C-alpha cells in the first residue's frame, strides 16, 4: 500500500421533484420527509482526495481556490467518519472542481458531498455499497444522498441512520426529461440551505406538508412510471409551492422569489395550458426556476426562456448517472489545481 | 305604513389582518377559521332597497347599471331571509353605488352585503341588533359580517349560525392605521372569492392553517391592543403568506401574484427592516398589495408606492366606521340611478 492514499470521483447535482425540507435529526441529516429527484447530467463535480501523513491540517480547494477553515465544517463530517472506519488518521487534501454556480440554490453541495464521500472512501480502500455511500454522503448534505444512485432517485425517509438512504427508482434513460434552469440572479443566498432546514419547523404548516408527503411521493412515482407528463406537472408544481409556503411562513420568513421568478412561473403554466407543451416548473431554495420538459421540447423551451427579460442564462441538462469513481490518472488537472505532485496519483 | 317600503344604508369595505379562507358551511358561510380586519373608511358602498308590490321580479342596479339575473343569486339569500322575517313578500329594487373597483380583490362584496342587509331590514321595519345584522350580512358574503361593526373587528368562528358574527375589538380611533392599496392590475379575477373558498379544502395545508388560527388571532389582538407595529407586521405578513400558500397549493391552484406584487412585498419589507418605517403588507384574493402603515407614514408610503413601476394607482384609507342607516331623503341620487320616483322616499 502506497504511503499516499488517493481517490477520485465525480457526481452530479440533482433536482428534486418532491422536495426535502427540514430534518428530524440535524446531525445525521435524517429528513422530515422522503423526496424524489433526478440527477442533472450537465452539472458535475469532480473531487480528488489525498490523505497525506505530512499534512498538519485538512485542506479544501474548490475551483483552484483554497477555502478557509470555517468552510470545512461539513466536509469534516465525512472525513471523520471515513478515517474512523478505515483506522487511518492522516489529514487530507480535498481538491474539487465543479461547473455548478455555487450558493445560488443549484444544489452544488449535493454533487460535492456525493463526490467527496466516494473519493474519500476509495482513497482509504473502503468499499461501500451504494446504500452505505448514500448514507455517508447524506451526512455532508441531505440531498447529496440522492446524487449517489443513478437516474430517477427516491430518498427514503427511513426510521434511523441505517435505513435512510436513496435508491434508483428508474434508470436515467427510462424517460427523456430535461431540466432547463433559468438563472435569474447570481446573488449569494440570504441564508444557506443548511440554516433553512433548521427553520422549517418554525412554520405552522411544515407538519401538514410533511404529513401529506406519502401521497405526493406516490403520485410522483406513478407519474414517472407511466411517463405521464401532466400528472407529473401538477404534483411537481404543487410540491414546489408547498416548499416555498413553508419557507415564506417560517420565523424569520425566507422569501426567495424575485419578480422574474413569478413571471416565469406564469409563463410556463401558460405554455402547458395554452400551447400544450410538456413543461412545468419547480424551485429550490433560490429564485432560479427549474423548468422540466420532455426531450422534444428542450430547444424551444430554452429559447423561449432566454427571451424572458430578467433571465440571465439558461442551463440545460438531461437526466444523469450516479456518483462514480475515476481513475486517479484522469485527475491530474485536480492535482495541479491543489498543487499536489502529480506523481502521487 | 306606506305602500312603498324603502331603506337606505352605507357600509365600508374592510381589510383582513388575519384572513378568512374556506367555509365549514357554504350555504351559511360559516367560516373555517376566525378572522380580524379593519374597515376602510375611503371604500364605501351606499345601497337603497325599495320593496314594491308592483314589481314582478327583483332588480339590482350597481353604479347605474342594471345587472343580469345570474348576478342576483347572493342578493337573494339576504332578501329571502328578510322577507320571511318580516312576512312581506314584495319584490325589491336594489340600487347601489360604490367607489370600490369591483372584482379586483378589494372586497367590494363585503361592503355591498353589509349595506344591503342593513337597508333591506330597515326598509321592512326590522330592527336587528349589530350581532344579528352581522350574521345576516354573512349570508351574502362571509367577510361582509366584518363590515357591520365599527373599527377593528373580529369575526368569531363560532359553532353555528347563532354565534358566528363579528364584533368591534377596538374603535376606529384606537390606533391611527392606514391602508395604502397598490393597484397593480384591474383585470377581472380568474376565479371569484366565493369559488375560491370552496377550493380551500383541496389544499393539503389548509387544515394546518386553520388549526394555527387561534395563535395568530391572539398575537394580532395583542399587537393591536398594545399598538405594537412590529408585532403586527410579523403576524399580518405571515398570515397573508399562509392564505396564498393554501391558494397556490389547492387543486386547481390559484396563483394571484404578479411580478410587481413580489417587487412590492420585497420593497415594503426593506422599508421596515432598513429604514425603520412602520409598514407591512397583506394581500387578499388578487395581485394588489395592501400596505398597512401608521398615520405619520401615509404620505411618504403613498408616494414611494406610486414610484414603483407597474403600480397603477394607490388608494389610501384610514380605519372606518361600521354600517349605518341613511335617511332615505339623502339617497335621491340612488333613486334616480334606479329610475325610481324620488317622491317614494
Interface residues (C-beta under 8 A of the other chain):
Chain A: X204 X205 X207 X208 X209 X211 X212 X215 X234 X237 X238 X241 X242 X244 X245 X248 X249 X251 X253 X255 X257 X258 X259 X260 X261 X262 X263 X265 X266 X269
Chain B: X204 X205 X207 X208 X209 X211 X212 X215 X234 X237 X238 X241 X242 X244 X245 X248 X249 X251 X253 X255 X257 X258 X259 X260 X261 X262 X263 X265 X266 X269
